[in-house]
Amino acid sequence: MRAVIQRVTHAAVQVNGETAGSVGRGYLVLLGVKSGDTEKDAQYMADKIIKLRIFEDENGKMNKSIREVGGAVLCVSQFTLLGDARGQNRPGFTQAEAPDRADELYKLVCARMREQGVIVETGIFRADMQVELCNDGPVTILLDSEKQF
């Protein structure tokens, strides 16, 4: 499972001109589910996102988590994070999980973050979405559940 976490002042996702989800201060998480990912990957990803300390403390040091600052998460499914363009110009997506299983694990990540007390908004799985954000910092973190250790 791969994620791009962007610290934002605000973010929103639209589908067909309608807002599907939006947050103020917090994260925009773009989440890609890889073929073979399991519930363990989903739990790891949710827990890691919640525990990341990328908000500044009173000394200006990145030392606070999203819960500590009362932030929210906009989580958007994005299979293109599994694109492979090595040796070619048109990426292949054979590493992406099948849609039904990917949706199941995506929803599990969102549910686990909610269980930990974080407000989570989402896009619409498999929809053509337009994402708008203001990256704060900018701060962007890449996570991959295969690289947990």
C-alpha positions, 0 to 999 in steps of 0.5 A: 500500500502506498500513500502520499500525505500532504499537510494542508491548510485545506483540501477538497475533492469534487465529483461531477462539480459536487464536493464529495469531501473537504477538510480544513487543517490536516492531511490530504492522503492519496492512497494506492492499494497494491495487489496482495495488500492485506488488512495488516497493510491497511492497519499499518497505514492508518496507524502510521498516518495518525502517528506522523508528527509533521505539525509544528510545536510551539518551538517550530519543530515538526513534533505534533500529530494530527490528533494533537492539532485537531486536524482532519484527513481527506483520503482519496483512493488513487490507483495511479500511485502503483503506476510503473513507468520504468523502461516505458513512457506509458505507465502500467498498472498491473501492481494495483489491486483489483477494484473490489478488494482495493475499495475494501482495504481503502475503506478499512484504512479510513475506518481505522483512522476514524476509530482513533478519533480523527475526522476522515472525509473521502472521495468517491472510489473509482470516480473521476475526481478533481482534488484541490489543496493548499499544501502547508509548508510544503510538507509531503511524506511518502509511505509504503507498507512494504517498507515498514521496517 
